[in-house]
Amino acid sequence: MKKKFVLDTNVLLHNSNCIFDFEDNDLVLPIEVIDELDHFKREADERGRNTRQIIRTLDELRTKGRLGDGVPLGNGGMLQVLVQDTSSEPIEGLAADVMDNRILRAAYFLSRQSSKKGGLKDDFKVIFVSKDINARIKADAVGLDVMDYEKQKVNFDEIFTGWRAVPVSADMINEFYAREMLDIAGLQLYPNEFVVLEDEANAKHTALGKYLPEKGKVVPLFHQKSQPRGIRARNMEQQFALELLLCDDIKLVTLMGSAGTGKTLLALAAGIAKVVDERFYTKLLVSRPIIPFGRDIGFLPGDKEDKMRNWMQPIYDNLRLLVSSTSNGEDVEGKVDRLMQSRGGRTIEVEALTYIRGRSIPRQYMIVDEAQNLTPHEVKTIISRAGEDTKIILTGDPYQIDSPYLDASSNGLSYVVERMKGQKLFGHVTMTKSERSDLASLAASVL
């Protein structure tokens, strides 16, 4: 049976190319969706960019015929802008003056039209597609078939963790220490995946290694004793994270974990060490999405620097901690300010992701905090800004998402982890143990 997917506005805002992702099935855009797109087209953020892109795409399709009658998409499917009066199929309990309800009514109208055909040759199944959970609930309540847009979703329950424990014999661990490499027959590993070798007879006899694809073997960690800016790994996962952060040949690193696991602190410590101590990179660039927690307090006073300081306060908190650990009685605030305003350009720069589009960022150590609040397309935009010798670190907690249309499976951080695993330039660690404090660890596990 032919399928007709009725798309909610938020699907187009999430991915401007989504209309080409439904194979040879037909797509329907209620006229109310076009009205809603008009409200977003002037926005300067990613949502506005997607709006303008889909509007241009629809305008190009218009040259192939009347959108109201349906135009071919080139993959066997058709796209139609539904302009019919849908009031003949009223829905009890859904106010007609609410835009979301009017879009639902259009899907309900098509569904009723299909059922009236009674199995004729041209009958079809109507499916309502939305990123809005409430819209999907209401659609299901009125009897519509519903689904989320899943083109860029991953199975979060099976997401790549970046490391695994492998039981081996004591002789193999001894061989690993003696030869500084080990070939584990029959074990398929990803590039830069970490391995915990566990003695089958003695749980305390272990070794840490990582898989190097060019050698085809597991080798010891290169930075197992490193303490960038005085910060040492407190657990195995943090040791893995530091290995990825300090290896210059790994250009993209993702650190995923709950609050207090040390993601941002370790990334900043490694970044400062690479920029200030080793001078391998010219600058440490730190950014995070501008999404408030709770109710927004409104406009902030001051220039861009003053406004950014409020949004980037978590970054400054971590910088103070790093500086205080090596201050030797010096003024911590003054030392942080000197890092932020060094001669010949800033050593550390904080920037809103709003201004990232169009830039080329060469030879910089770039940290994007709270990356779980980014869409897959936004993350792609950020990574594609990387110039020669730039390293990008994405950190975040998929269980703390503030965007209404993203979840643990559809956010940009999770998407990158699954799509990039297996690439030589990529490394990932999922961090589970909180080291911030006993109270923070208790809150992360119990609340």
KEPATOR-656029 format. One record per residue: residue in one letter; x negated, y, z of N, C-alpha, C in turn. Coordinates in steps of 0.05 Angstrom, whole numbers, padded with zeros to 5 digits, always signed. Each point is the difference from the previous one (the first is absolute). Last residue first. Layout:
N
AXYZXYZXYZ
...
// end
This chain:
447
L-00380+00213+00837+00021+00019-00007+00008-00003-00029
V-00072-00054+00037+00026-00005+00014+00022+00018-00010
S-00092+00002-00034+00008-00028+00000+00028-00005+00011
A-00044+00087-00003+00000-00011-00028+00011-00028-00001
A-00012+00043+00084+00022+00012-00015+00002-00011-00028
L-00072-00028+00056+00025-00010+00010+00024+00011-00016
S-00085+00033-00019+00002-00027-00009+00026-00013+00009
A-00021+00086+00030+00006+00001-00028+00003-00028-00011
L-00027+00008+00089+00028+00009-00003+00008+00000-00029
D-00089-00021+00023+00018-00021+00008+00029+00008-00004
S-00067+00047-00065+00002-00002+00030+00018-00023+00006
R-00041+00012-00087+00002+00028+00009+00001+00001+00031
E-00005-00077-00065-00022+00006+00018+00001+00028+00012
S+00063-00086-00053-00002+00028+00008-00023+00004+00020
K+00018-00076-00080-00006+00004+00028-00004+00029+00007
T+00017-00037-00090+00022-00006+00017-00004+00007+00030
M-00030+00018-00113-00009+00001+00027+00023-00002+00019
T-00033-00023-00107+00024+00004+00017-00009-00002+00028
V-00058+00023-00093+00002-00014+00026+00027+00008+00013
H-00059+00003-00104+00023+00006+00017-00003-00015+00026
G-00052+00036-00102-00001-00016+00024+00023+00009+00019
F-00045+00011-00111+00021+00003+00020-00005-00017+00025
L-00046+00003-00088-00004+00027+00012+00018+00004+00024
K+00002-00080-00055-00026+00002+00013-00004+00026+00015
Q+00096-00051-00016-00018+00018-00014-00026+00004+00016
G+00075-00052+00032-00013-00014-00022-00018+00018-00017
K+00082+00043+00049-00015-00023+00010-00011-00015-00023
M+00059+00077-00009-00029+00003-00003-00016-00024+00010
R+00098+00008+00005-00008+00003-00028-00031+00000-00004
E+00041-00005+00088+00006-00024-00016-00010+00002-00028
V-00013+00074+00059-00013-00024+00011+00005-00024-00017
V+00044+00081-00022-00028+00000-00007-00014-00025+00010
Y+00090+00014+00026-00002-00005-00029-00029-00002-00009
S+00020+00027+00088+00004-00029-00004-00003-00008-00029
L-00005+00092+00019-00022-00014+00013+00003-00030-00004
G+00070+00059-00031-00024+00000-00017-00024-00016+00012
N+00104-00026+00024-00017+00023+00002-00026-00003-00016
S+00074-00066+00013+00000+00017-00024-00018+00024+00002
S+00016-00070+00069-00005-00014-00025-00004+00018-00024
A+00023+00030+00090-00025-00014+00002-00008-00013-00026
D+00064+00081-00014-00001-00019+00022-00027-00014-00001
L+00058+00095-00042-00022-00019+00000+00003-00019+00024
Y+00055+00079-00020+00003-00019-00022-00022-00020-00002
P+00007+00074+00066+00026-00015+00001+00002-00021-00022
S-00091+00036+00053+00015+00005-00025+00025-00017+00000
D-00066-00007+00069+00019+00022+00004+00015+00007-00025
I-00054-00090+00049+00005+00015-00025+00021+00021+00005
Q-00058-00077+00051+00007+00028+00008+00003+00017-00025
Y-00025-00092-00004+00023-00001+00018+00008+00028+00010
P-00078-00018-00056+00025-00004-00016+00025-00002+00018
D-00096+00051+00013+00015-00020+00014+00027-00004-00015
G-00106+00040-00030+00028+00004+00007+00012-00024+00013
T-00088+00046-00067+00006-00012+00026+00030+00004+00005
L-00082+00004-00082+00028+00003+00006+00006-00013+00026
I-00090+00040-00058+00010-00016+00022+00029+00006+00004
I-00083+00012-00081+00027+00008+00010+00008-00020+00022
K-00093+00042-00057+00011-00023+00014+00026+00010+00013
T-00070+00031-00088+00019+00007+00022+00011-00026+00012
D-00062+00011-00079-00011-00005+00027+00018+00009+00023
E+00030+00040-00091-00023-00017+00002-00010-00002+00029
G+00100+00030-00003-00022+00004-00020-00022-00020+00005
A+00111+00001+00025-00028-00006+00008-00019+00004-00023
R+00098+00007+00000-00015+00025+00002-00029-00005+00006
S+00069-00069-00004-00010+00008-00027-00014+00027+00000
I+00041-00034+00079-00024-00017-00007-00011+00008-00027
I+00080+00044+00029-00023+00006+00018-00025-00015-00009
T+00082-00019-00044-00010+00027-00006-00024+00007+00016
K+00044-00080+00020-00014-00002-00025-00012+00027-00009
V+00055-00002+00076-00026-00012+00005-00016-00003-00025
E+00087+00030-00009-00016+00020+00013-00028-00010+00006
H+00064-00060-00035-00009+00019-00020-00018+00022+00012
P+00042-00064+00057-00021-00012-00016-00011+00019-00021
T+00039+00047+00085+00011-00019-00019-00023-00013-00015
L-00009+00039+00103-00003+00006-00028+00013-00021-00018
N-00012+00000+00098+00021+00018-00007-00002+00009-00029
Q-00065-00056+00043+00025-00016-00002+00024+00018-00007
A-00091+00031+00019+00006-00006-00028+00025-00016-00004
E-00054+00048+00076+00029-00003-00001+00009-00007-00029
D-00094+00041-00004+00012-00011+00024+00031-00002-00004
V-00092+00006-00063+00028+00007-00001+00014-00015+00023
I-00107+00031-00031+00018-00015+00018+00028+00010-00003
M-00102+00002-00055+00027+00010+00002+00017-00018+00017
Y-00103+00032-00033+00011-00021+00017+00028+00010+00008
Q-00062+00027-00091+00012+00007+00026+00010-00025+00014
R-00036+00019-00095-00020-00004+00021+00010+00010+00028
P+00063+00034-00077-00025-00016-00003-00016-00001+00026
I+00103+00023-00040-00014+00001+00026-00025-00018-00002
S+00081+00058-00059-00020-00021-00003-00018+00002+00024
R+00108+00036-00019-00027+00002+00009-00017-00024-00009
G+00097+00012-00014-00017+00014-00019-00029+00003+00008
R+00070-00018+00077+00005-00005-00028-00017+00018-00018
I+00004+00006+00098-00019-00019-00011+00003-00004-00030
Y+00049+00055+00071-00019+00013-00018-00019-00019-00014
T+00066-00027+00066+00015+00017-00019-00018+00011-00022
L-00029-00048+00079+00002-00015-00024+00015+00015-00022
A-00057+00050+00077+00026-00012-00004+00001-00015-00026
E-00091+00017+00060+00016+00010-00022+00027-00015-00001
V-00103+00019+00056+00027-00012+00002+00017+00014-00022
E-00112-00017+00016+00022+00017-00010+00026-00015+00003
I-00113+00002+00031+00026-00013+00002+00022+00019-00009
T-00085+00030-00013-00007-00028+00002+00025-00017+00002
R-00007+00098-00049+00008-00015+00024-00010-00029-00001
G-00051+00085-00049+00024-00016-00003+00005-00017+00025
G-00076+00057-00006+00002-00011-00027+00024-00017-00005
R-00021+00009+00101-00011+00017-00021+00002-00014-00028
S+00072-00027+00074-00029-00001-00003-00008+00019-00022
Q+00088-00023+00056-00008+00023-00015-00031+00001-00002
M+00047-00071+00045+00022+00009-00018-00009+00023-00018
L-00057-00034+00068+00004-00021-00020+00020+00008-00021
R-00013+00057+00072-00024+00001-00017+00002-00022-00022
D+00067+00004+00067+00002+00022-00018-00023+00001-00019
V-00003-00063+00069+00020-00007-00020+00003+00021-00021
K-00055+00019+00073-00013-00020-00018+00019-00010-00021
G+00031+00059+00067-00018+00014-00019-00014-00019-00019
E+00057-00035+00067+00015+00015-00020-00018+00014-00019
V-00041-00046+00072+00013-00018-00019+00015+00015-00022
D-00088+00029+00058+00028+00008-00003+00013-00017-00022
E-00083-00043+00053+00005+00022-00018+00030+00006+00000
G-00045-00074+00048+00006+00024+00014+00006+00024-00017
N-00020-00085-00039-00021+00005+00020+00004+00027+00014
S+00050-00051-00076-00003+00029+00004-00023+00007+00019
T+00045-00085-00038-00028+00006-00006-00007+00030+00005
S+00088-00038+00015-00017-00023+00007-00029+00004-00005
S+00067+00065-00023-00005+00000+00029-00018-00024+00008
V+00032+00009-00090-00021+00020+00006-00007-00001+00030
L+00069-00056-00031-00025-00008-00012-00022+00019+00008
L+00087+00020+00028-00009-00024+00014-00027-00008-00011
R+00044+00071-00043-00010+00008+00027-00011-00024+00015
L+00041-00017-00082-00026+00014-00004-00011+00008+00027
N+00087-00036-00002-00021-00021-00004-00027+00012-00004
D+00072+00059+00008-00003-00014+00025-00022-00022-00002
Y+00025+00048-00078-00016+00016+00018-00005-00014+00027
I+00060-00040-00061-00027-00002-00010-00020+00016+00018
P+00093+00004+00019-00011-00026+00006-00029-00004-00010
Q+00047+00081-00023-00009-00001+00028-00010-00028+00008
M+00037+00042-00086-00023-00017+00002-00011-00003+00028
W+00076+00055-00023+00006-00026-00012-00023-00019+00004
N-00011+00089+00031+00022-00013+00014+00006-00028-00011
R-00065+00054-00043-00010-00010+00026+00022-00013+00016
M+00018+00043-00084-00011-00027-00002-00009-00011+00027
K+00031+00089-00007+00022-00019-00003-00011-00028-00001
D-00063+00070+00003+00015-00002+00025+00023-00020-00001
E-00050+00017-00078-00017-00013+00020+00015-00004+00026
K+00040+00051-00070+00001-00029-00005-00016-00016+00020
D+00033+00092+00038-00008-00008-00027+00000-00030-00003
G+00066+00046+00075-00028-00001-00008-00004-00007-00029
P+00085-00036+00063-00013+00026-00005-00029-00004-00010
L+00087-00068-00017-00022+00005+00019-00014+00026-00007
F+00106-00044-00014-00024+00012-00012-00021+00005+00022
G+00068-00075+00028+00003+00022-00018-00026+00011-00010
I+00019-00079+00057+00002+00025+00015+00002+00024-00018
D+00034-00107-00013-00019+00019-00008+00003+00026+00015
R+00027-00100+00037+00012+00024-00013-00023+00020-00006
G-00034-00099+00007+00023+00013+00013+00009+00024-00015
F-00090-00021-00028+00011-00020+00017+00022+00013+00016
P-00038+00031-00102+00001+00004+00029+00012-00024+00014
I-00062+00014-00092+00027-00011+00008+00002+00002+00030
I-00073+00016-00079+00013+00020+00017+00029-00009+00006
P-00092-00061-00022+00025+00010-00010+00012+00020+00020
R-00106-00009-00004+00022-00017+00009+00026+00012-00011
S-00120+00005-00003+00027+00009-00007+00020-00019+00011
V-00114+00030-00009+00020-00014+00015+00027+00011-00006
L-00111-00005-00035+00027+00011-00005+00021-00016+00014
L-00112+00019+00000+00021-00017+00011+00026+00014-00003
K-00098+00009-00058+00021+00012+00016+00018-00023+00011
T-00078-00016-00055-00003+00029+00004+00020+00012+00020
Y-00048-00101-00001+00023+00014-00012-00003+00030+00006
F-00067-00054+00031+00006-00016-00024+00023+00013-00015
R-00051+00023+00086+00004+00018-00022+00004-00015-00027
E-00012-00029+00098-00014-00012-00023+00000+00018-00025
D+00039+00033+00082-00024-00014+00008-00016-00011-00025
V+00085+00047-00011-00018+00017+00015-00027-00014+00005
V+00069-00046-00051-00003+00027-00010-00021+00016+00014
K+00022-00090+00027-00008-00001-00029-00006+00028-00011
A+00033-00009+00089-00027-00012-00002-00010+00000-00029
I+00088+00029+00017-00019+00019+00009-00029-00011-00002
G+00070-00059-00022-00002+00022-00019-00020+00021+00008
A+00020-00072+00059-00016-00010-00023-00003+00023-00021
A+00055+00019+00074-00028-00005+00009-00018-00009-00023
L+00093+00010-00017-00013+00026+00004-00029-00004+00008
A+00052-00077-00008-00003+00012-00026-00015+00027+00002
L+00025-00045+00080-00022-00014-00014-00006+00013-00027
L+00074+00034+00048-00025+00006+00013-00024-00013-00013
T+00088-00019-00031-00008+00027-00007-00027+00006+00013
K+00038-00086+00019-00003+00004-00029-00012+00027-00006
G+00023-00049+00087-00025+00012-00007-00004+00007-00029
T+00076-00037+00057-00019-00020-00009-00026+00011-00009
G+00083+00047+00032-00021-00006+00019-00020-00021-00009
A+00098+00001-00044-00013+00023+00014-00021-00010+00020
S+00019-00067-00080+00017+00015+00017-00016+00022+00014
G-00029-00038-00098+00003-00009+00027+00017+00019+00016
M-00066-00012-00096+00028-00001+00007+00002-00011+00029
L-00071+00042-00080+00001-00009+00027+00029+00002+00010
T-00063+00000-00098+00026+00003+00013-00002-00012+00028
V-00070+00038-00085+00004-00015+00024+00028+00006+00011
L-00071+00012-00092+00027+00004+00010+00004-00019+00024
K-00084+00003-00044+00009+00027-00005+00028+00006+00010
I-00093-00063+00015+00030-00004+00002+00012+00028-00001
D-00093-00009+00000+00009-00012-00025+00030-00006+00001
D-00050+00036+00075+00003+00020-00021+00011-00012-00026
C+00012-00026+00108-00011-00011-00025+00006+00018-00023
L+00033+00015+00090-00028+00008-00003-00013-00012-00025
L+00092-00016+00026-00003+00029+00000-00029+00008-00005
L+00024-00093+00010+00012+00012-00025-00006+00030-00002
E-00027-00043+00079-00015-00012-00022+00010+00012-00027
L+00047+00021+00080-00025+00015-00003-00017-00010-00024
A+00079-00048+00022+00006+00026-00011-00025+00017-00004
F-00008-00084+00042+00006-00003-00029+00005+00027-00012
Q-00010-00002+00092-00025-00006-00013+00003-00003-00030
Q+00076+00011+00053-00014+00025-00003-00027-00004-00013
E+00049-00076+00020+00013+00014-00021-00013+00027-00005
M-00029-00054+00073-00008-00011-00026+00012+00016-00023
N-00015+00054+00090+00011-00027-00006-00007-00008-00028
R-00029+00082+00037+00008-00012+00025+00012-00028-00004
A-00076+00069-00053+00024-00017-00002+00007-00013+00026
R-00052+00095-00002-00005-00028-00005+00026-00015-00002
I-00043+00106-00007+00024-00016+00003-00007-00029-00008
G-00060+00079-00005+00002-00011+00027+00025-00018+00004
R-00025+00040-00085+00007+00021+00019+00005-00010+00028
P-00007-00080-00059+00001+00027-00012+00010+00020+00021
Q-00044-00097+00004+00017+00016+00018+00001+00029-00010
S-00032-00111-00032+00002+00029-00004+00019+00013+00020
K-00026-00096-00016-00010+00014+00024+00002+00031-00003
Q+00030-00061-00069+00011-00012+00025-00009+00015+00025
H-00005+00009-00104+00000+00022+00019+00010-00010+00028
F-00007-00057-00079-00024+00017-00003-00002+00021+00023
L+00045-00103+00001+00007+00028-00003-00026+00017-00001
P-00005-00103-00034+00004+00016+00025+00008+00029-00006
V+00028-00074-00072-00025+00010+00010+00005+00015+00026
V+00045-00076-00078+00005+00017+00024-00027+00008+00012
K+00015-00021-00108-00005-00012+00026+00009+00019+00022
G-00010+00015-00098+00018-00023+00003-00003-00014+00027
K-00044+00081-00042-00015-00023+00009+00018-00025+00002
E+00038+00081-00027-00024-00002-00018-00018-00024+00008
P+00079+00024+00052+00006-00014-00025-00024-00003-00018
L+00009+00004+00109-00011+00017-00021+00004-00015-00027
Y+00044-00003+00106-00004-00013-00026-00010+00020-00020
K-00015-00002+00111+00018+00009-00021-00008-00012-00026
G-00010-00019+00116-00011+00003-00026+00020+00012-00019
L-00025-00036+00111+00016+00018-00017-00015+00004-00027
A+00006-00081+00082-00017+00018-00016+00019+00016-00017
T+00000-00072+00096+00011+00012-00024-00021+00017-00015
H+00025-00064+00092-00022+00000-00020+00011+00010-00027
K+00055-00015+00077-00016+00024+00005-00024+00002-00019
A+00064-00074+00001+00013+00024-00009-00017+00025+00004
N-00024-00104-00019-00006+00020+00021+00012+00027-00009
A+00008-00079-00055-00004-00013+00026-00004+00020+00023
E+00012+00026-00092+00022-00018+00006-00002-00012+00027
D-00039+00096-00033-00010-00027+00006+00024-00017+00008
E+00005+00089-00063+00006-00011+00027-00009-00029+00002
L-00010+00098-00062-00007-00029+00000+00003-00010+00029
V+00043+00083-00057-00009-00006+00027-00005-00031+00000
V+00004+00079-00082+00004-00027+00009-00010-00003+00028
F+00034+00080-00080-00016-00008+00023+00008-00028+00009
E+00001+00053-00100+00017-00011+00021-00018-00011+00022
N-00028+00040-00087-00001+00016+00025+00019-00010+00022
P+00024-00040-00092-00024+00016+00004+00003+00017+00025
Y+00056-00090+00001+00000+00025-00015-00026+00015+00004
L+00016-00111+00006-00001+00025+00015+00001+00024-00019
Q+00016-00114+00010+00003+00022-00019+00001+00026+00017
L-00041-00104+00016+00014+00023+00013-00001+00024-00019
G-00043-00088-00015+00029-00003-00001+00015+00024+00012
A-00100-00012+00031+00012-00014-00023+00030-00001+00003
I-00075+00068+00038+00021-00017+00011+00016-00012-00023
D-00102+00045+00020+00019-00007-00021+00021-00018+00012
L-00073+00077+00042+00013-00026+00002+00020-00003-00023
M-00089+00064+00048+00020-00004-00020+00012-00028+00003
E-00076+00030+00051+00014+00025-00004+00018-00001-00025
R-00057-00069+00045-00004+00008-00028+00013+00026-00007
A+00004-00035+00091-00028-00005-00010-00004+00011-00028
Y+00087+00004+00042-00019+00018+00014-00029-00004-00011
F+00067-00056-00035+00006+00027-00007-00019+00020+00013
E-00005-00092+00023-00011+00005-00027+00005+00029-00009
N+00039-00028+00080-00029+00002+00004-00014+00005-00027
I+00092-00016-00001-00005+00026+00012-00031+00004+00004
M+00028-00083-00032+00004+00021-00021-00004+00028+00012
D-00004-00075+00057-00023+00000-00018+00003+00022-00021
A+00071-00019+00060-00022+00015+00013-00024+00003-00018
S+00095-00012-00048-00017-00015+00018-00021+00018+00013
V+00094+00042-00031-00022-00014-00013-00015-00015+00021
P+00096+00065-00020-00013-00020+00017-00022-00014-00016
V+00041+00101-00013-00005-00025-00014-00014-00019+00019
A+00062+00100-00007-00016-00018+00017-00002-00027-00015
R+00015+00103-00044+00012-00025+00008-00020-00016+00017
W+00026+00107-00049-00018-00019+00013+00015-00026+00007
G+00041+00074-00047-00028+00007-00004-00020-00018+00014
T+00102+00002-00013-00011+00011+00025-00029+00008-00002
F+00091-00011-00069-00028-00006+00003-00011+00013+00025
I+00105-00024-00008-00019+00019-00010-00028-00008+00007
E+00093-00039+00013-00023-00015-00010-00022+00018-00010
D+00082+00034+00036-00005-00023+00018-00024-00016-00008
F+00034+00072-00053-00016+00009+00022-00007-00022+00020
N+00021+00007-00106+00009-00017+00022-00017+00006+00024
V+00019+00075-00076-00017-00023+00005+00014-00016+00022
K+00030+00080-00081+00001-00011+00027-00018-00025+00003
Q+00027+00060-00078-00026+00006+00014+00001-00009+00029
K+00075-00016-00057-00022-00003-00019-00027+00004+00014
E+00096+00002+00033-00021-00016+00011-00024-00003-00018
Y+00097+00055+00032-00019+00001-00023-00026-00014+00010
D+00094-00029+00043-00020+00021+00002-00017-00001-00026
M+00105-00033+00005-00028-00008+00003-00017+00025+00004
V+00113-00043-00009-00020+00021+00005-00028-00012+00001
D+00113-00015-00030-00026-00013+00002-00021+00021+00002
L+00102+00018+00034-00019+00002-00022-00025-00018+00005
G+00081+00020+00059+00000-00023-00018-00019+00001-00023
V+00015+00061+00078+00022+00003-00020+00000-00022-00020
A-00068+00004+00067+00026+00000+00014+00024+00002-00019
D-00091+00007-00031+00007-00028+00007+00028-00001+00013
A-00034+00085-00019+00006-00014-00025+00008-00029+00006
K-00029+00052+00072+00026+00008-00009+00008-00014-00026
I-00087-00015+00033+00020-00010+00019+00028+00006-00009
R-00072+00037-00048+00003-00029-00006+00020-00013+00019
A-00020+00091+00014+00014-00003-00025+00004-00030-00007
N-00053+00021+00074+00028+00006+00006+00017-00003-00026
I-00094-00009-00006+00012-00022+00014+00030+00004+00004
D-00062+00038-00081+00014+00010+00024+00014-00023+00014
K-00044-00004-00085-00020-00001+00021+00012+00008+00027
S+00051-00047-00089-00005+00024+00016-00022-00005+00020
V+00071-00044-00084-00028+00001+00008-00006+00026+00015
F+00087-00070-00035-00008+00026+00009-00028+00000+00012
I+00055-00063-00076-00016+00000+00024-00009+00028+00006
V+00074-00063-00066-00010+00026+00008-00015-00003+00027
K+00025-00065-00090-00001+00001+00029-00012+00027+00008
F+00059-00032-00092-00025+00006+00012+00002+00001+00030
D+00051-00028-00106+00002+00006+00028-00027+00003+00012
D+00031-00019-00094-00016+00023+00007+00003+00007+00030
K+00048-00074-00041-00028-00002-00009-00018+00022+00010
L+00085-00024+00059-00004+00004-00028-00030+00000-00007
G+00048-00010+00089-00017-00020-00013-00002+00003-00030
G+00053+00062+00055+00009-00028+00003-00016-00020-00015
K+00006+00102+00014-00005-00012-00026+00006-00030+00000
K+00004+00058+00078+00024+00001-00016-00003-00013-00027
S-00073+00011+00062+00019-00020+00009+00025-00001-00016
S-00064+00068-00018-00011-00027-00007+00020-00022+00008
Q+00019+00089+00025+00003-00003-00029-00010-00028-00009
R-00013+00025+00089+00028-00006-00005+00005-00004-00030
S-00085+00027+00026+00004-00027+00010+00029-00008-00005
L-00025+00088-00020-00011-00019-00019+00005-00028+00008
F+00026+00067+00061+00016+00002-00025-00010-00020-00021
Y-00050+00010+00079+00024-00015+00005+00018+00000-00024
A-00077+00053-00003-00007-00029+00000+00024-00017+00004
A+00013+00092+00008-00007-00006-00028-00007-00030-00003
R+00015+00034+00087+00025-00003-00015-00005-00007-00030
L-00073+00021+00056+00011-00027+00006+00026-00005-00015
I-00037+00085-00005-00017-00018-00015+00009-00029+00004
R+00043+00066+00050+00008+00003-00029-00017-00019-00017
N-00021+00007+00091+00025-00015-00004+00009+00002-00029
D-00074+00051+00027-00007-00029+00001+00025-00017-00005
M+00012+00094+00008-00013-00007-00025-00007-00030-00001
V+00085+00044+00050-00028-00007+00007-00013-00011-00024
D+00093+00024+00004-00016+00024-00002-00029-00005+00008
A+00073-00066+00003-00008+00006-00027-00018+00024-00003
A+00011-00075+00083+00009+00027-00008-00011+00007-00027
L+00025-00097+00041-00023+00015-00010+00009+00027-00010
G+00062-00066+00035-00020+00006+00021-00025+00015-00009
E+00057-00058-00071+00010+00009+00026-00024+00005+00019
I+00001+00009-00107-00011-00017+00021+00009+00010+00027
P+00035+00007-00113-00007+00012+00026-00010-00021+00019
E+00013+00011-00106-00007-00023+00018-00008+00011+00027
S+00025+00058-00070+00020-00021-00003-00005-00024+00017
S-00059+00077-00010+00020+00003+00021+00022-00021-00002
T-00081+00022-00056+00001-00025+00016+00022+00001+00021
D-00030+00046-00100+00014+00006+00025+00005-00026+00015
Q-00085+00010-00069+00029-00004+00002+00011+00008+00027
V-00094-00001-00036+00014+00026+00004+00031-00004+00002
L-00105-00052+00003+00029-00004+00003+00014+00026+00006
V-00092-00032-00053+00008+00019+00021+00031+00000+00001
Q-00073-00079-00035+00024+00016-00004+00003+00019+00024
L-00073-00075-00054+00004+00019+00022+00024+00018-00007
M-00040-00106-00029+00012+00026-00007+00002+00017+00025
G-00065-00091-00037+00021+00011+00017+00009+00027-00011
G-00072-00050-00038+00024-00016-00004+00023+00010+00017
N-00085+00043-00006-00006-00027+00011+00025-00018-00002
G-00002+00093-00028-00023-00012-00013-00007-00027+00011
L+00076+00062+00019-00024+00005+00015-00025-00011-00012
P+00102+00037-00040-00018-00022+00004-00025+00009+00015
V+00098+00047+00014-00022+00000-00019-00019-00023+00006
G+00109+00041+00022-00021-00019+00005-00021+00001-00022
D+00079+00058+00016+00007-00026-00013-00020-00022+00006
G-00014+00089+00033+00026-00009+00010+00010-00026-00012
L-00079+00043-00030-00004-00013+00026+00026-00010+00012
R-00023+00012-00106+00014+00014+00022-00003-00016+00026
G-00079-00007-00074+00029-00003+00000+00013+00016+00022
K-00094-00001-00017+00007-00026-00013+00030-00004-00002
T-00044+00076+00042-00004+00002-00029+00007-00026-00014
R+00001+00009+00096+00023+00013-00012-00002+00002-00031
L-00071-00031+00058+00019-00021-00008+00025+00012-00014
E-00065+00060+00035-00010-00015-00023+00019-00022-00009
D+00022+00047+00077+00002+00018-00022-00011-00013-00026
L-00009-00045+00082+00028+00000-00009+00004+00018-00024
T-00085+00002+00040+00005-00027-00012+00028-00002-00010
R-00023+00076+00049-00013+00001-00027+00005-00026-00014
I+00029+00004+00088+00017+00018-00017-00012+00001-00028
I-00048-00046+00065+00023-00016-00009+00018+00017-00017
Q-00076+00043+00037-00008-00021-00019+00024-00016-00010
R+00012+00066+00068-00006+00012-00026-00007-00021-00021
T+00013-00030+00088+00025+00011-00011-00005+00012-00028
N-00074-00029+00050+00015-00023-00011+00026+00009-00012
R-00051+00065+00043-00014-00009-00024+00015-00023-00012
G+00031+00033+00082+00006+00019-00022-00014-00009-00026
R-00018-00050+00077+00028-00003-00007+00008+00018-00023
E-00086+00008+00039+00002-00024-00017+00029-00004-00009
D-00017+00100+00027-00012-00025+00010+00004-00023-00020
A+00034+00093-00005-00029-00002-00007-00012-00026+00008
E+00106+00032-00031-00018-00006+00023-00028-00006-00009
R+00080+00017-00056-00018+00022+00006-00019-00005+00023
K+00070-00062-00030-00020+00004-00022-00020+00022+00005
F+00081-00037+00052-00027-00007+00008-00022+00009-00020
H+00098+00010-00010-00007+00013+00026-00029-00004+00007
D+00040-00042-00077-00003+00029-00004-00009+00015+00025
L+00024-00093+00001-00027+00005-00010-00006+00030-00004
E+00087-00028+00023-00018-00001+00023-00029+00005-00009
D+00067-00007-00066+00005+00024+00016-00020+00001+00023
I+00001-00077-00052-00012+00022-00015+00003+00026+00015
V+00043-00074+00035-00029-00003+00003-00014+00022-00015
E+00093-00008-00009-00007+00012+00026-00030-00002+00005
I+00042-00043-00074-00006+00028-00005-00008+00015+00025
P-00020-00105-00008+00023+00017+00003-00007+00029-00004
L-00052-00084-00041-00004+00022+00018+00026+00016+00001
V-00034-00106-00031+00020+00021+00000-00008+00022+00020
L-00043-00090-00063-00001+00018+00023+00021+00022-00003
D-00023-00109-00038+00010+00027-00005-00002+00016+00026
N-00066-00086-00031+00026+00007+00011+00007+00029-00005
D-00083-00055-00019+00019+00006-00022+00028+00006+00010
E-00083+00018+00065+00000-00018-00022+00020+00007-00021
F-00024+00054+00077+00023-00018+00004+00004-00019-00024
D-00063+00079+00016-00007-00023+00017+00022-00021+00003
F-00005+00093-00041-00012-00020-00018-00006-00026+00015
I+00034+00079+00043+00021-00008-00019-00011-00021-00020
C-00054+00044+00070+00016-00023+00008+00020-00010-00021
N-00070+00075+00009+00000-00020-00023+00018-00024+00006
S-00016+00073+00063+00012+00012-00024+00001-00019-00024
N+00004-00014+00109-00017-00009-00023+00013+00010-00025
H+00034+00029+00084-00021-00018+00010-00019-00007-00022
L+00078+00050-00018-00019+00017+00015-00023-00017+00010
L+00071-00044-00042-00014+00016-00020-00021+00018+00013
V+00056-00050+00056-00017-00018-00015-00016+00015-00021
N+00066+00045+00052-00026-00004+00014-00018-00020-00014
T+00090+00020-00031-00020+00021-00006-00026-00006+00012
D+00061-00083-00026+00003+00023+00018-00022+00020-00006
L+00041-00077-00070-00023+00010+00016+00008+00025+00017
V+00044-00094-00048+00007+00029+00005-00021+00011+00019
F+00003-00087-00072-00011+00011+00025+00007+00030+00002
K+00037-00094-00053-00001+00029-00001-00009+00011+00027
K-00004-00100-00061+00000+00016+00025-00001+00029-00006
K+00035-00099-00052-00014+00026-00001+00002+00015+00026
M+00005-00109-00009+00017+00024+00000-00018+00025+00000
// end
